[in-house]
Amino acid sequence: MVKRNKNIEKLKAGYLFPEIGRRKREFLAKNPGIKLISLGIGNTTEPLTPHVVDALVKYSKSLGTKEGYTGYDDDQKAQDFLLELKTRISKNWYNGLVGADEIVCSDGAKPDCGRLQVLFGNDVTIAVQDPAYPVYVDGSVIIGATGEYNEKKQGFDKLIYMPCTPENNFLPDLSKLPRTDLIYFCSPNNPTGAVATKEQLKELVDFALKNKSIIIFDAAYSAFINDKKLPKSIFEIKGARECSIEINSLSKPAGFTGVRFGWTVVPKELKFDDGSPVLSDWKRIMGTLFNGSSNIVQQGALAAFDKIGIKEMQGMIDYYMENARLIKQGLDAAGIKSYWTGNSPYIWAHFPGKDSWDVFSKILEEGHVVTTPGAGFGPAGQGFVRFSAFGHREDIVEAVERVKKLKF
């Protein structure tokens, strides 16, 4: 028989979110009829906006006509649509900070993380924020770039963890970081919600330039930043074009979690050590492993990025941010220490001295509310639980009241 991929054997017992799903199912099987409210997985709940739906429907119908049909993106009409989409992203999302020809469209930020790991291969050193979105670590494990799992370290031998705790305002201390090839950085951070200032990102960029590292900047939650002083893109920082790649997505701001649309920005100035452009290799990887985002989805994204679409998107963002405010207010009333910047859809609640999975179980079994245990995001997440603001307003209000009644 064929041997199993030894790197997959290194993955911890269960990917965080499927493990949460498994525990939910087990609870419901034992307690049929109980209404669970999910504030766990960051899955959007509100309907797509009318402008986006109109575009999706109109284009879907056009595919049933000879004149409107498009196929692969080497079709001229498909190329024209894609160029217009990239141009709108460049102009309406980045205010011209990046060129349309530096944007590569995809089916989301998570798949792009996986393909970037294929791009760089396993002969690289990697640093990740701790806690961090699991795909940064698990994808690196699968590609074989992390070494063996170290129980004492609660991490992988070849992976550098950058602790992000209340003591450092959930942002890494670069003075303690050794040189690595890749640095994964997410702002607003998932799960902590911390947002880096321009000064902090400048320090990160300078660090990467000095060490000839590449920053993989996950900006999937940048649309939730309300403070105009805070940067939404790494490319607002001088020098970032020589050392950074940015990933983004419409999943959370526009409700495209199931529709699937994202993009990656690779500046022309970014080079490998032999002088070859990273963008060329990235386009080759994407062309080899991916056939492009759906033509239908691209039309929905085109609508999302025009004036009407952006206005509707902001309404959806405001809705979820009010949910976040209500959760934070409820946790404060319950005497639970939590962190929320007002620039993220996540609230990071602290339960000192308690195991994250135990807190998760208590809230599930006694409050019938699903959260996300912080330990699933990395060693520094132990003792924390993430609350997600993605939910219907009436469910958010009810969930908050349930949690307020619990004794920790």
N, C-alpha and C positions, 0 to 999 in steps of 0.2 A: 504493500500500500504506500501511497504518497505520504511523506512526513508533513506534519502540521507546520505552518509558519511559526518558527520559534519566537518571533517577536510578538505575535498575538498571544502566545502563552504567557508573556510578561505582563499583559494587561491585568489590572486588578479585577476582582471577581465580577463586577458588573459596572457597566457604564452608568454614570450617576442617574441620568433621567429614566432609562429603562428600569433601573432598580427602584426608583420612586414609584414608577408605574406598577411594578410587581407588588410592592407593599400596599399600594392603594387597592389593587384587585383582591389581594388576600384579605384586607380589612373588610371590603364590601361583601366578599363571599361569606364571611363570618357574621356580618351585620347587615343583612339585606334590608333595603328600604331607607337606610340612613342617607341623608343628603350631605355629600361632601362638597366643600367649596375649595377650589384650587387657587392658591396663591403661590404655587411652586414653579413649575416649568413656565418660562417666559413666553407663553403662546398667546398671541393677540386674540381678542374675543369679539371686537366690534366689526360690523359689516364693512366691506369695501365702500369707498365713497362713490357717489353717483357719477361723477365725471370719469372715474377710472372704469366703473362698470360699463358705462356707455361705450367707451373705447374698446373694451374687451369684446362686448357683444357685436358691435359694428364690424370689427375686424374678423371675428369668428365667422360671421355671415358672409363676408367678402371672400373667404377662402373657398366657399362653395361656388364661386364664379370663375370663369376662365380668365377674366381680366384681373381679379383680385388675388388669385392664388399665388403663394410664394413657397419656395422650398428651402434648400440649404442656403447658407448666407453668401454663396457665390452667385446667387440669383441677383441681378442688378437691382430689382425693386427691394429685396431684402437688405442689400448693401446700403441703399439710400436711406431706408428706415433706420438702420443701425447707426449710420453716420449722424443722422438728425438726433437720435437719442443721445449719443455721446456728446454732441454739441450742446444739447440742453443740460446735461449733467455738468459739463465744463462751465457753462455760463450761469445757470440758475442755482447750482449747488455749490460750486467752488468759486464763483465770481471771477472766472478766468485764471485762477491760480495754477491750474493744470490744463494741458491741451487735450482736445478730443482724441488725438492720436496716441495719447498715453493712457487712455482708459480702455480696459478690456472687460466686457460685460459677461455676466455669468448667471448661475442659478442660485447664488447666495454666498454669504461670507464663510460659512462653515465648509462648503465644498472647496472654496478657494484656498482656505487654510490647508486642506489636505493636498491640493495640487501644488501649492507652494512648497510643501514638504517634499513632494516628488521632485520639484525643480532643484532644490538644494541638496537632496540626497542625504545619505547617512554619515558622510564624512565631515560633519560640521559640529561645532559646539553651540549649545543653545542655553539661553537664559529666559525664564518666564517669571511673571509676577506670581506671587503666592499670597492669597488665593487667586486662581485664574480659571477662565473658561476651559473645561476639560479637554477640548479638542487640541489645544496647543501641546499638551503633554501626551495624550493618547495617540495623536497622529504622529508625533515624534517617536513614540515607542514602536508603532507599527512599521515605520520606515527604517527602524534599527539605529536610531541616533542617540539613544539614552543610556545604554549599558543595562546592568541588572538592577532589579528593585532592591533597595536597602531598607529592611524593616526598621532598623535603629534610626536611620535618617528620615524614614517615612517618605522616601522619594527615590529617584533613580540616580545612580552613581555619576553618570556623565551629564546630568541635567543640573544647571545652576538655578536654584530657587531664590527669588528676590522677595524676602518677607515684606508684606504690606499689612501693617497692624495699626491699632490706634496710636501707638507711640510715634509712628512716623507719618501719621495722617493718611495711612493706606497708600503711600507712594514710596517706591524703593529708595534706599540709600545707595547711590551709585558709588560712593567712596569705598564701599565694602564689596563691590562687584568686580570679579576678575574679567579679563577680556574674553568675549565669546564671539562667534561668527554671527549668530542671529540673536536678536533681542525681541521677544514678543511683548507688546505693550498695548493695553486697552484703556481708552479714555473716552467717555465715562467707563469706568471699570465694571465689568461683570465678574464677580458679584457685589463688590463693595460699594459701587456707585461713585467712587472718588474720581474727580476730574482734575487733570494736571493744568497748572497755569502756564502762561507763555514762558515764564522764567524757568519753570521746571522742565518743560519740553525743550527749551534751549539748552539746558544742562544735559539732557538726554542726547540731543543731537550732537552737541560738542563731544560728548563721551564716545558716541558711535564714530564720529569723524576721526577722533584721535586714535581709536583702536581699530579702524577700518572694519567696523561691524555694519550689519544691515538691520535696521529697525523694521519689524513687521507690525505696523500700527493698525489696530482694529478700532475703527471709528463707527461701528454698527449702531451705537447709541448717541452719536453726535447731535442728531436732530433734537434730542431732549435737553440740550444745554440751553438754559434760559439766560444765564449771566453773559452779557455781551462782551465782558472782559476776558472770558475764557475761550481758548482756541477750539474750533470744531475740527480742524484738520492739522496734521503734522506739517503740511506744506505752508502754513502760516509762519513757520519758523525758518529763519535764514539758515541755509546749509542743509536743510532736510532733503532737498532734491538729490543730493550726492550720497545719501545714506538711508533712504527710507522707501518703503512700499506701504501703500494704504489700502485697506480693505473696507468696504462699506456695503450696505444692503437696504432694501426697502421693506424688509420683513417687519420690523417693529414700528417705524414711523408711518407706514402706509398700509399695514396689515397684510403684507405679502408673504406671511409665514408659509402658507400653502400654495400661493401663486408662484413664488420663487423668482426673485430677481436680485442680483447683486453686481458689484463691479470691483475691480482692483486697479489702482493707479500705480504705474511703474514709470518714474521719470526717465527721460532720455539720458540724463547725466549719470544715472546709476550704473556702475560697471563692476564686472568681476575683476579679480586680481590680474588677469591677462589682458584687460582693457576691453573685452567684449561686452556689449550692452546687455544688461539683465532683461530688458524689455524684449529683445529678439528671442531669447530662450523661453521667456514666459509665453510669448505668442506661439512658439513651437509646441510647448507643452499643452497649451489650451487647444491648439489645432489638432493635436494627436489624441488627447484623452477626452475631448469635449466637442460636441457639435453645435455649441452656441445655445444661448437662452432661447426659449420658445418665441417664435414670431408673434404669437398672440400676446404673450406676456410683455414683449417689447412695446406693443401698442399701449398696453395698460401703463407701462412705465413712462412712455412718452406723455401720456395724459397726466401722470403724477408729477412730472417735472415742469409742466407749464404753469402759468399764473394761477389758473383756477385750481389745478391739482395741488399746488403747494399750499394754497389757502385752506383747502379741505384737509390736507395732511396735517397742518398745524392745529386744526380743530380736533383731530383724533389724538394728537400728542397732548393737547391741553386736557382732554378728557382723562387720559391715563395719568397725567401728572396730578390732577385733582384726586384721583384714587390714591396715589402715593402720599399725598398730603394727609388724607383721611387715615391711612394706615399708620403713618408716623404719629399723628395726633392720638390715635388709639393706643399705640404702644407706650407713648409717654404717659397717658392716663393710667395705664396698667403698671407703671413703674418699671417697665422693661427698657433697659438702655439700648438705644438704637442710633444708627447713623444714616442721615439722608441729607444730601447737599442741595436739594431742590433742582438738580440738573440731571436726574436719572430716574428711571422707573423702578429702581430697586431700593429696598430698605434693608440694611444690614444690622440685624439684632444680635446683641451680645448676651450670652448666658454663662458668665465666668464659672469655671470649675465643672461645667456640665458637658457631657458628650453630645455632639451635634445630633447624632442619630437618635439618642435618647430623647432630646427635646423635640425632634421631628415626630417621634412616636407618640409623645405625650399630647402634642397639639393635634395630631391625627386622631388618636383614640379617644381623647377627652373633649376636644373642641371640634372635631370633625372638619378640620381645616388642613389642607396640604401645603407644606412649605418646602424649602430646599435646605438640607443640612450643609452647613458650611464646610465640614470636613471633606465633602465630595469635591470641593474646589481646590484642595491642597492642604498641607499640614497646618498652615497659618489660619485656615478657616475653622479649625477645631474650636468649639465653644460658641460658634455663631450659627445663625439661621438666616436665610435670605427670604424676604417677603417680596413677591412680585405684584406690581400694580396693574398687571394685565388681567382685567376681569370686568364683568358687568357691574355697574355702580351698586345695584341692590345687593349683589353678592359680596362686594367689598364691605359695605356697611354691616351686613350680617356677620361676616367673618370677623371683623374687628370686635364686635360685641361678644362673640364667642371667646376670642382670645383674651379679652379683658377679664373674663370670669375665671380663667385658669390661675392656679397657684403654682409658682415655680420655686 
